[in-house]
Protein backbone atom coordinates (compact mmCIF):
# COMPACT_ATOMS: atom_id res chain seq x y z
CA UNK A 1 0.00 0.00 0.00
CA UNK A 2 1.46 3.34 -1.03
CA UNK A 3 1.08 6.68 0.61
CA UNK A 4 1.96 10.26 -0.17
CA UNK A 5 1.99 13.54 1.68
CA UNK A 6 -0.05 16.57 0.80
CA UNK A 7 -0.07 20.25 1.71
CA UNK A 8 -3.88 20.23 1.66
CA UNK A 9 -5.62 21.17 4.90
CA UNK A 10 -7.54 18.34 6.56
CA UNK A 11 -10.13 18.09 9.29
CA UNK A 12 -11.41 15.11 11.27
CA UNK A 13 -14.90 16.41 10.43
CA UNK A 14 -14.66 16.25 6.64
CA UNK A 15 -18.11 14.65 6.60
CA UNK A 16 -19.51 18.07 7.39
CA UNK A 17 -19.30 18.70 3.65
CA UNK A 18 -22.43 16.54 3.41
CA UNK A 19 -24.17 18.72 6.01
CA UNK A 20 -23.20 21.85 4.07
CA UNK A 21 -24.75 20.29 0.97
CA UNK A 22 -27.91 19.57 3.02
CA UNK A 23 -28.08 23.18 4.23
CA UNK A 24 -27.66 24.42 0.66
CA UNK A 25 -30.21 21.99 -0.77
CA UNK A 26 -32.89 22.85 1.79
CA UNK A 27 -32.33 26.60 1.44
CA UNK A 28 -32.56 27.04 5.19
CA UNK A 29 -29.90 29.77 5.25
CA UNK A 30 -31.95 31.79 2.76
CA UNK A 31 -34.99 31.36 5.00
CA UNK A 32 -32.96 32.62 7.95
CA UNK A 33 -32.04 35.73 5.97
CA UNK A 34 -35.76 36.38 5.40
CA UNK A 35 -36.35 36.39 9.17
CA UNK A 36 -34.56 39.69 9.54
CA UNK A 37 -32.13 38.52 12.21
CA UNK A 38 -30.30 41.25 14.10
CA UNK A 39 -27.08 42.41 12.52
CA UNK A 40 -24.10 43.68 14.46
CA UNK A 41 -23.29 47.34 14.09
CA UNK A 42 -19.56 46.91 14.59
CA UNK A 43 -17.24 46.48 11.63
CA UNK A 44 -15.85 43.54 13.60
CA UNK A 45 -19.20 41.74 13.95
CA UNK A 46 -19.92 38.27 12.59
CA UNK A 47 -23.06 37.88 10.50
CA UNK A 48 -26.01 36.12 12.13
CA UNK A 49 -26.20 33.28 9.60
CA UNK A 50 -22.57 32.32 10.25
CA UNK A 51 -23.23 32.33 13.99
CA UNK A 52 -26.26 30.05 13.63
CA UNK A 53 -24.59 27.69 11.17
CA UNK A 54 -21.44 27.38 13.26
CA UNK A 55 -23.58 26.59 16.31
CA UNK A 56 -25.31 23.80 14.33
CA UNK A 57 -21.95 22.43 13.22
CA UNK A 58 -20.72 22.49 16.82
CA UNK A 59 -23.68 20.36 17.85
CA UNK A 60 -23.28 18.00 14.89
CA UNK A 61 -19.65 17.29 15.75
CA UNK A 62 -20.51 16.57 19.38
CA UNK A 63 -19.90 19.78 21.32
CA UNK A 64 -22.08 19.75 24.40
CA UNK A 65 -20.82 22.89 26.14
CA UNK A 66 -20.40 26.38 24.76
CA UNK A 67 -16.69 26.23 25.51
CA UNK A 68 -16.40 23.21 23.19
CA UNK A 69 -17.51 25.32 20.22
CA UNK A 70 -13.92 26.58 20.01
CA UNK A 71 -13.20 23.37 18.09
CA UNK A 72 -15.20 24.75 15.15
CA UNK A 73 -13.68 28.18 15.54
CA UNK A 74 -10.16 26.86 15.17
CA UNK A 75 -10.82 24.49 12.26
CA UNK A 76 -9.82 26.24 9.03
CA UNK A 77 -11.24 23.47 6.83
CA UNK A 78 -14.71 23.77 8.39
CA UNK A 79 -14.58 27.52 7.80
CA UNK A 80 -13.76 26.86 4.15
CA UNK A 81 -16.46 24.21 3.74
CA UNK A 82 -19.15 26.52 5.08
CA UNK A 83 -17.73 29.72 3.62
CA UNK A 84 -17.47 31.57 6.92
CA UNK A 85 -15.06 34.48 7.11
CA UNK A 86 -14.88 34.11 10.89
CA UNK A 87 -16.50 31.94 13.55
CA UNK A 88 -17.90 33.33 16.77
CA UNK A 89 -16.36 32.62 20.16
CA UNK A 90 -18.28 30.30 22.50
CA UNK A 91 -19.55 33.13 24.65
CA UNK A 92 -21.46 34.49 21.66
CA UNK A 93 -23.68 31.41 21.66
CA UNK A 94 -24.31 31.80 25.36
CA UNK A 95 -25.83 35.25 24.94
CA UNK A 96 -28.18 34.42 22.07
C-alpha positions in Angstrom: 0.0 0.0 0.0 1.5 3.3 -1.0 1.1 6.7 0.6 2.0 10.3 -0.2 2.0 13.5 1.7 0.0 16.6 0.8 -0.1 20.2 1.7 -3.9 20.2 1.7 -5.6 21.2 4.9 -7.5 18.3 6.6 -10.1 18.1 9.3 -11.4 15.1 11.3 -14.9 16.4 10.4 -14.7 16.3 6.6 -18.1 14.6 6.6 -19.5 18.1 7.4 -19.3 18.7 3.6 -22.4 16.5 3.4 -24.2 18.7 6.0 -23.2 21.8 4.1 -24.8 20.3 1.0 -27.9 19.6 3.0 -28.1 23.2 4.2 -27.7 24.4 0.7 -30.2 22.0 -0.8 -32.9 22.8 1.8 -32.3 26.6 1.4 -32.6 27.0 5.2 -29.9 29.8 5.2 -31.9 31.8 2.8 -35.0 31.4 5.0 -33.0 32.6 7.9 -32.0 35.7 6.0 -35.8 36.4 5.4 -36.4 36.4 9.2 -34.6 39.7 9.5 -32.1 38.5 12.2 -30.3 41.2 14.1 -27.1 42.4 12.5 -24.1 43.7 14.5 -23.3 47.3 14.1 -19.6 46.9 14.6 -17.2 46.5 11.6 -15.9 43.5 13.6 -19.2 41.7 14.0 -19.9 38.3 12.6 -23.1 37.9 10.5 -26.0 36.1 12.1 -26.2 33.3 9.6 -22.6 32.3 10.3 -23.2 32.3 14.0 -26.3 30.1 13.6 -24.6 27.7 11.2 -21.4 27.4 13.3 -23.6 26.6 16.3 -25.3 23.8 14.3 -21.9 22.4 13.2 -20.7 22.5 16.8 -23.7 20.4 17.8 -23.3 18.0 14.9 -19.7 17.3 15.8 -20.5 16.6 19.4 -19.9 19.8 21.3 -22.1 19.8 24.4 -20.8 22.9 26.1 -20.4 26.4 24.8 -16.7 26.2 25.5 -16.4 23.2 23.2 -17.5 25.3 20.2 -13.9 26.6 20.0 -13.2 23.4 18.1 -15.2 24.7 15.2 -13.7 28.2 15.5 -10.2 26.9 15.2 -10.8 24.5 12.3 -9.8 26.2 9.0 -11.2 23.5 6.8 -14.7 23.8 8.4 -14.6 27.5 7.8 -13.8 26.9 4.1 -16.5 24.2 3.7 -19.2 26.5 5.1 -17.7 29.7 3.6 -17.5 31.6 6.9 -15.1 34.5 7.1 -14.9 34.1 10.9 -16.5 31.9 13.6 -17.9 33.3 16.8 -16.4 32.6 20.2 -18.3 30.3 22.5 -19.6 33.1 24.7 -21.5 34.5 21.7 -23.7 31.4 21.7 -24.3 31.8 25.4 -25.8 35.2 24.9 -28.2 34.4 22.1 
